[in-house]
Amino acid sequence: MAASGSFAAMRSVPYRLQFASYVLAMMADNIEHVISYWVVFQKFHSPTLGGFAVLSHWLPFLLFSVAVGGLADRFDPRRIIQCGMLLFIAASAGWGFFFLTDTIQMWHAMLLLVIHGCAGVLWQTPNQLLLYDLVGPADLPSAVRLNAMARYLGILVGPAVGGIIMLTLGPSHGIIFNTLFYLPMLLWLFWAPVRDKSVAVRRFAVRGLADIVLTIRAIGTQPVLSAMTWIAGLTSFMIGNAYHAQMPGFAGDLGHGDPGVSYSVLLAADAAGAVLAAIALESWGRLKGTPRTAILLAMLWSIALLGFALVPVYPVAIALLFFAGFFELSFNTMAQALVQLNAPHDIRGRVVGLYNMAGLGMRAFSGVTVGVSGAAIGIHWSLGLSAAMLLALLCLLYGRGARKPSPA
């Protein structure tokens, strides 16, 4: 996976438009979380609903990623992304209606959370395929890294913008106003470049669960694809982003549990590390993408989180979270680019969907490995043990799954 120059994907005007609209849509996604979670918590004070919010966000990726990838193989991915944007708009508008009329019930909230989760599935896998169509294989690693940076920019900016919107417009009108941030992506896709029809000469029917089995068999003979899918599944299942939900507990143990600048810095540390990773990797452009390198970066991520779980010193914890974000973006974007570049053309959508099923869908279970077990043995022990087990599994994967790396 040779470098093609610093910020190579940005040379493409269509990619620049995609990048800008992606940042806005990701920001809107996080604004909706900020406003809806706050109002629902004030209304119901239900930990069960909070747990359902996590499951409804990630389970659709587990259940439908491969099927949506199959749809993107068969149909225009731009239209599938637009369907996702419409569902996002419907979810935000739905929250706004129920907040304005003060008629929100538990089942209303659960339905809107499911709609939001399904919108994410219709967005992410087809959008990854769209990157390939926009920049081609040479600049794809750059496009993947920059899009990951766009995601983290949305995560960083979204909560702040959401807070400002709530203060100025109120939660009801604010979440309706939030629908406007999805429009640039929705509208731009009408003029986005069309994929090269020659790269997908065979179009298979979408067959649900059978697609998952067939795709697993297809990548089983390809070491790069299987190793990168394993790395996505293992990291998501064992840790994922479950430690984010436990951050109030970690902050309290570190002596910074009260809301304020210190707590906000703790929350933003790994996102800031990820943004810097994207900038550094794009500027340097010499880190060669291979399965071994991706696994090593994932091992460094697990070591950083293991250290974070054990360290009692606040400044050191900040530094470790920063490095965790740096390594997480590095191995995730490298793995994703390797999957796209090595996937067979006629089933690229299904292969990317399987990767997303492992990398995003498995996050639904990280709430058990880190969260539920944390209630029994403490969050420091649960995260530390999960990180240690992940490190051992990655060492095994490094020794067995990447013996014959095939540089892209």
C-alpha positions in Angstrom: 0.0 0.0 0.0 2.3 2.7 -1.2 1.9 6.2 -0.3 0.7 8.5 -3.0 1.7 11.9 -1.4 0.7 14.0 1.5 -3.1 14.5 1.7 -3.3 12.9 -1.8 -7.1 12.4 -1.7 -7.6 16.1 -1.2 -6.4 16.7 -4.8 -9.8 15.4 -5.9 -12.6 18.0 -5.9 -15.4 15.4 -5.4 -13.5 13.9 -2.4 -13.1 17.4 -0.8 -16.9 17.9 -1.1 -17.5 14.4 0.3 -15.1 15.2 3.2 -16.8 18.4 4.1 -20.3 16.9 4.0 -19.1 13.9 6.0 -17.8 16.1 8.8 -21.2 17.9 8.9 -23.2 14.7 8.9 -21.0 13.1 11.6 -21.3 16.3 13.7 -25.1 16.1 13.3 -25.0 12.5 14.4 -23.3 13.5 17.6 -25.4 16.5 18.2 -28.5 14.3 18.1 -26.9 12.1 20.7 -26.1 15.0 22.9 -29.6 16.5 22.8 -31.7 13.3 22.7 -29.8 11.5 25.4 -30.0 14.5 27.7 -33.8 15.0 27.3 -34.5 11.3 27.5 -32.4 11.0 30.7 -34.3 13.9 32.3 -37.6 12.3 31.3 -37.1 8.7 32.2 -33.9 8.4 34.3 -33.7 4.8 32.9 -30.3 3.0 32.8 -32.1 0.3 30.8 -32.9 2.8 28.1 -29.3 3.9 28.1 -28.2 0.3 27.6 -30.7 0.0 24.8 -29.3 3.1 23.1 -25.9 1.4 22.9 -27.4 -1.9 21.5 -29.6 -0.1 19.0 -26.6 1.8 17.7 -24.3 -1.2 17.1 -26.5 -4.2 16.6 -27.8 -3.0 13.2 -24.1 -3.1 12.1 -23.8 -6.7 13.3 -27.1 -7.8 11.7 -27.2 -5.8 8.4 -23.6 -4.7 7.4 -23.1 -7.6 5.0 -26.6 -7.2 3.5 -26.1 -3.5 3.0 -22.7 -4.2 1.4 -24.5 -6.6 -1.0 -27.0 -3.9 -1.8 -24.0 -1.5 -2.5 -22.5 -4.2 -4.9 -25.8 -4.4 -6.7 -27.1 -0.9 -6.7 -25.7 2.7 -6.7 -24.1 3.3 -3.2 -25.0 7.0 -3.5 -28.7 6.2 -3.3 -28.2 3.9 -0.3 -26.3 6.7 1.6 -29.1 9.1 0.8 -31.6 6.7 2.3 -29.4 6.7 5.4 -29.4 10.5 5.5 -33.2 10.6 5.2 -33.5 8.2 8.1 -31.2 10.5 10.2 -33.4 13.5 9.3 -36.5 11.5 10.2 -35.0 10.5 13.6 -34.0 14.1 14.5 -37.4 15.5 13.3 -39.1 12.7 15.3 -37.3 13.7 18.5 -38.2 17.3 17.9 -41.9 16.5 17.4 -42.1 14.5 20.6 -40.1 17.1 22.6 -42.2 20.0 21.3 -45.5 18.2 22.1 -44.1 16.7 25.3 -45.6 13.3 24.3 -42.4 11.2 24.3 -42.9 7.7 25.6 -40.4 4.9 26.2 -41.4 3.1 23.0 -41.1 6.3 21.0 -37.6 6.7 22.2 -36.7 3.1 21.5 -38.1 3.3 17.9 -36.2 6.5 17.2 -33.0 5.0 18.5 -33.5 2.0 16.2 -34.1 4.3 13.2 -30.9 6.2 14.0 -28.9 2.9 14.2 -30.3 1.7 10.9 -29.4 5.0 9.3 -25.8 4.5 10.4 -25.6 1.1 8.6 -27.0 2.6 5.4 -24.3 5.3 5.6 -21.0 3.7 6.6 -20.4 0.7 4.3 -21.7 2.4 1.1 -19.7 5.5 2.0 -16.5 3.4 2.2 -17.2 2.0 -1.3 -17.9 5.5 -2.5 -14.3 6.5 -1.5 -13.0 3.9 -3.9 -15.1 5.3 -6.7 -14.0 8.9 -5.9 -10.2 8.5 -5.7 -9.4 5.1 -7.0 -6.9 2.5 -5.5 -3.8 4.7 -5.5 -5.2 7.4 -3.2 -7.6 5.2 -1.2 -5.3 4.9 1.9 -5.2 8.7 2.1 -9.0 8.9 1.6 -9.7 6.3 4.4 -7.3 8.1 6.8 -8.9 11.5 6.1 -12.4 10.2 6.4 -11.5 8.7 9.8 -10.1 12.1 10.8 -13.5 13.6 9.6 -15.3 11.2 11.9 -13.2 12.2 14.9 -13.6 15.9 14.0 -17.4 15.3 14.1 -17.1 13.5 17.5 -14.9 16.4 18.9 -17.1 19.2 17.6 -20.5 17.6 17.8 -20.9 17.7 21.6 -19.7 21.4 21.8 -22.0 22.5 19.0 -24.9 20.4 20.5 -24.4 22.2 23.8 -24.5 25.6 22.1 -27.6 24.7 20.1 -29.4 23.5 23.3 -28.5 26.7 25.1 -29.6 29.0 22.2 -32.5 27.2 20.6 -33.5 24.8 23.3 -33.6 21.0 22.9 -36.8 20.8 20.9 -36.0 23.4 18.3 -32.3 22.6 18.4 -32.7 19.0 17.4 -35.0 20.0 14.5 -32.4 22.6 13.4 -29.9 19.7 13.5 -31.6 18.1 10.4 -30.0 20.9 8.3 -26.5 19.5 8.8 -27.5 16.3 7.0 -28.6 18.1 3.9 -25.1 18.8 2.3 -24.4 15.0 2.1 -27.9 14.3 0.9 -27.8 16.9 -1.9 -24.2 16.5 -2.9 -24.8 12.8 -3.7 -27.1 13.8 -6.6 -24.0 15.2 -8.4 -21.3 12.9 -7.0 -19.3 10.9 -9.6 -20.8 7.6 -10.8 -18.8 4.4 -10.1 -16.9 2.8 -13.0 -19.3 0.1 -14.2 -16.5 -2.1 -15.4 -15.3 -2.9 -11.8 -18.5 -4.8 -10.9 -19.4 -6.9 -13.9 -21.3 -9.6 -11.9 -24.2 -8.6 -9.6 -25.3 -11.2 -7.1 -28.7 -11.2 -5.4 -28.7 -10.2 -1.8 -29.4 -13.4 0.2 -29.3 -12.3 3.9 -27.6 -14.7 6.2 -26.3 -16.8 3.3 -24.2 -13.7 2.2 -22.4 -13.7 5.5 -21.5 -17.4 5.2 -20.4 -17.1 1.6 -18.4 -13.9 2.3 -16.6 -15.6 5.2 -15.7 -18.5 2.9 -14.5 -16.1 0.2 -12.1 -14.3 2.5 -11.0 -17.5 4.2 -8.5 -18.3 1.4 -7.1 -14.7 1.5 -4.7 -14.1 4.4 -4.9 -10.3 4.3 -8.7 -10.1 4.3 -9.1 -12.7 7.0 -6.4 -11.2 9.2 -7.8 -7.7 9.0 -11.4 -8.9 9.7 -10.1 -10.8 12.7 -8.3 -7.7 14.0 -11.5 -5.7 13.6 -13.6 -8.3 15.4 -11.2 -8.9 18.2 -10.5 -5.2 19.1 -14.2 -4.4 18.9 -15.4 -7.4 20.9 -12.8 -7.1 23.7 -12.8 -3.3 24.1 -14.4 -1.3 21.2 -15.3 2.1 22.6 -17.0 0.7 25.8 -14.5 2.5 28.0 -15.9 5.9 26.8 -19.1 5.1 28.6 -17.1 4.3 31.8 -15.1 7.6 31.6 -17.1 9.3 34.4 -15.9 6.4 36.7 -12.3 6.7 35.6 -12.4 10.5 35.9 -13.7 10.2 39.5 -11.0 7.8 40.4 -8.4 10.1 38.9 -9.7 13.0 41.0 -11.4 14.8 38.1 -15.0 13.5 38.2 -16.8 16.9 38.4 -17.9 18.4 35.1 -15.3 21.0 33.9 -12.2 21.5 31.7 -10.3 18.6 33.3 -13.0 16.1 32.7 -13.6 17.4 29.1 -9.9 17.0 28.4 -10.1 13.4 29.6 -13.0 12.7 27.3 -11.4 14.4 24.3 -7.9 13.0 24.7 -8.2 9.9 22.5 -10.2 11.8 19.8 -7.4 14.4 19.7 -4.8 11.6 19.4 -6.8 10.2 16.4 -7.0 13.5 14.6 -3.2 14.0 15.1 -2.6 10.5 13.8 -4.4 11.2 10.6 -2.5 14.5 10.1 0.8 12.9 11.0 0.3 9.8 8.7 -0.9 12.0 5.8 2.1 14.4 6.2 4.7 11.7 6.7 3.2 9.3 4.2 5.9 6.6 4.6 4.2 4.0 6.9 3.7 1.0 4.7 0.3 -0.7 5.1 0.8 -4.4 5.8 -1.1 -6.9 8.0 1.8 -7.1 10.4 2.0 -3.4 10.8 -1.7 -3.1 11.4 -1.6 -5.8 14.0 1.4 -4.2 15.7 -0.4 -0.9 15.9 -3.4 -2.7 17.4 -1.1 -4.2 20.0 0.2 -0.8 20.9 -3.4 0.4 21.3 -4.1 -2.4 23.7 -0.9 -1.6 25.7 -1.9 2.0 25.9 -5.4 1.1 27.3 -3.9 -1.4 29.7 -1.7 1.4 31.0 -4.6 3.7 31.2 -6.6 1.2 33.3 -3.8 0.8 35.8 -2.3 4.3 36.1 -3.5 6.5 39.0 -1.9 9.7 37.8 -4.2 12.1 35.8 -1.6 13.6 33.4 -0.2 10.2 32.6 -3.8 8.9 32.0 -4.3 11.8 29.5 -1.1 10.9 27.6 -2.1 7.2 27.4 -5.6 8.1 26.1 -4.0 10.3 23.6 -1.7 7.5 22.4 -4.6 5.1 22.4 -6.5 7.4 20.0 -3.4 7.7 17.8 -2.9 4.0 17.5 -6.6 3.2 17.1 -7.0 5.4 14.1 -3.7 4.1 12.6 -4.6 0.4 12.8 -8.3 0.9 11.9 -7.6 3.0 8.7 -4.8 0.7 7.6 -6.9 -2.4 8.1 -9.8 -0.8 6.2 -7.7 0.3 3.3 -6.1 -3.2 3.1 -9.6 -4.8 3.0 -10.8 -2.5 0.2 -7.7 -2.9 -1.9 -7.6 -6.7 -1.6 -11.3 -7.4 -1.8 -12.5 -9.0 -5.1 -14.2 -6.4 -7.2 -17.5 -8.2 -7.6 -18.1 -8.7 -3.9 -16.3 -5.6 -2.5 -19.4 -4.4 -0.8 -20.0 -7.7 1.0 -16.3 -7.9 2.1 -16.4 -4.4 3.4 -19.7 -5.1 5.0 -18.2 -8.2 6.8 -15.3 -6.0 8.0 -17.8 -3.5 9.4 -19.9 -6.2 10.9 -16.8 -7.3 12.8 -15.4 -3.8 13.5 -18.6 -2.0 14.4 -21.2 -4.7 15.1 -19.1 -6.5 17.7 -18.9 -3.3 19.7 -22.4 -4.2 21.0 -20.7 -7.0 23.1 -17.8 -4.8 24.4 -20.4 -3.4 26.9 -20.3 -6.8 28.5 -16.5 -7.4 28.5 -15.8 -3.9 29.8 -19.1 -2.6 31.2 -21.0 -5.5 32.8 -17.9 -7.1 34.1 -16.8 -3.7 35.4 -19.8 -3.7 37.7 -18.6 -7.0 39.2 -14.9 -6.5 39.5 -14.4 -2.7 38.9 -13.9 -0.8 35.7 -10.1 -0.7 36.1 -9.9 -4.5 36.4 -12.4 -5.1 33.6 -10.6 -2.8 31.1 -7.2 -4.0 32.2 -8.1 -7.7 31.8 -9.8 -7.0 28.5 -6.8 -5.1 27.2 -4.4 -7.9 28.4 -6.5 -10.7 26.8 -6.7 -8.7 23.6 -3.0 -8.2 23.5 -2.5 -12.0 23.9 -5.0 -12.7 21.1 -3.3 -10.2 18.8 0.1 -11.8 19.5 -1.4 -15.1 18.4 -2.9 -13.4 15.3 0.5 -11.8 14.5 2.2 -15.2 14.7 -0.4 -17.1 12.7 -2.7 -14.9 10.7 0.0 -12.7 9.1 2.8 -15.1 8.3 2.5 -14.3 4.7 1.6 -10.6 4.4 0.7 -9.3 1.0 1.4 -5.6 0.7 -1.4 -3.8 -1.1 
